[in-house]
Amino acid sequence: MMSESEFHKIADLWLTLTADVLEEADQKGVLETELEDGALAILFPSGKQLLISKHTPMRQLWLASPVSGGLHFSFDGTVNQWTLSDGRSLNDVLAGELKTIAGISIAW
C-alpha cells in the first residue's frame, strides 16, 4: 500500500489536472467545477452533480454519481491510473458520465 503522503500527492495531482481538463472541454459553459479540500465537485445546470473525493484510509478516490452511484477507485501504478477492480479507469468512467449527463466529450 502506498504511503499517505504519496497518496495525497498522486490524488491531488489527478484532481487538479481533471479540473483543468474539464474547464477546457466545457466550451458550452454548462459545467461548474469546484476543487476544495481534496474533493472535486462537478455541477450541472440541471442540478445534477458528480463528486470525486479522496478517501485517505483506503487510499482511494471515490466517485458519487447520479448515473452510476458510488464507485471506489484505487491507484494502479502499472498503468498510472485510478481503476476499479474490474479494470475500468476513473478517466473512462468520468468521460462516460459527462457524456450521459451533459453531452460533453472529454479526451484525456
C-alpha positions in Angstrom: 0.0 0.0 0.0 1.3 3.5 -0.8 2.2 5.9 1.9 -0.3 8.6 2.9 1.9 11.4 1.6 2.3 9.6 -1.8 -1.5 9.0 -2.0 -2.2 12.7 -1.4 0.4 13.8 -4.0 -1.0 11.5 -6.7 -4.6 12.2 -5.8 -4.2 15.9 -5.7 -2.4 16.0 -9.0 -5.2 14.0 -10.6 -7.9 16.2 -9.2 -6.2 19.4 -10.3 -5.4 18.1 -13.8 -9.0 16.9 -14.1 -10.5 20.2 -13.1 -8.3 21.9 -15.8 -9.3 19.3 -18.5 -13.0 19.9 -17.6 -12.7 23.6 -17.9 -11.1 23.3 -21.3 -13.7 20.8 -22.5 -16.7 22.8 -21.3 -17.0 25.0 -24.4 -20.7 25.4 -23.9 -20.3 26.7 -20.3 -22.6 24.0 -18.8 -20.2 22.9 -16.0 -19.2 24.5 -12.8 -16.2 22.9 -11.1 -15.2 23.4 -7.5 -12.0 21.9 -6.2 -11.6 22.2 -2.5 -10.1 20.2 0.4 -9.4 17.1 -1.7 -12.8 17.0 -3.4 -13.8 17.9 -6.9 -17.5 18.8 -7.4 -18.8 19.0 -10.9 -22.1 20.9 -11.1 -24.6 20.9 -13.9 -27.4 23.4 -14.7 -29.9 20.6 -14.2 -29.0 20.4 -10.6 -27.2 17.1 -11.0 -23.7 16.8 -9.7 -20.7 14.5 -9.6 -18.4 14.4 -6.7 -14.9 12.9 -6.7 -13.2 12.9 -3.3 -10.2 11.4 -1.6 -10.7 8.6 0.9 -7.4 8.5 2.7 -7.9 5.4 4.9 -8.4 3.2 1.8 -6.1 5.3 -0.4 -8.9 5.6 -3.0 -10.7 8.2 -5.0 -14.5 7.9 -4.6 -17.0 8.9 -7.3 -20.6 9.8 -6.3 -22.8 10.0 -9.4 -26.5 10.1 -10.2 -25.8 7.8 -13.1 -23.5 5.0 -11.7 -23.9 5.6 -7.9 -20.9 5.3 -5.7 -17.6 3.8 -7.1 -14.2 3.4 -5.4 -11.0 3.7 -7.5 -7.6 2.6 -6.4 -4.4 3.7 -8.0 -2.8 1.2 -10.3 0.9 2.1 -10.7 1.4 -0.3 -13.6 -0.9 1.8 -15.8 -0.7 5.0 -13.8 -4.4 5.4 -13.5 -7.1 5.2 -10.9 -9.1 2.0 -11.6 -11.9 -0.1 -10.4 -11.4 -3.8 -9.5 -12.9 -4.7 -12.9 -10.2 -2.6 -14.7 -12.3 0.4 -15.7 -10.4 3.6 -15.2 -11.7 6.7 -13.5 -10.9 8.7 -16.6 -13.1 6.5 -18.8 -15.9 6.3 -16.2 -15.9 10.1 -15.8 -15.9 10.6 -19.6 -19.0 8.4 -19.9 -20.8 10.2 -17.0 -20.1 13.6 -18.6 -21.3 12.4 -22.0 -24.5 11.0 -20.4 -25.3 13.9 -18.2 -24.3 16.9 -20.3 -23.2 15.6 -23.8 -19.6 16.7 -23.1 -16.8 14.7 -24.7 -13.5 14.5 -22.8 -10.3 13.5 -24.4 -7.5 12.6 -22.0 
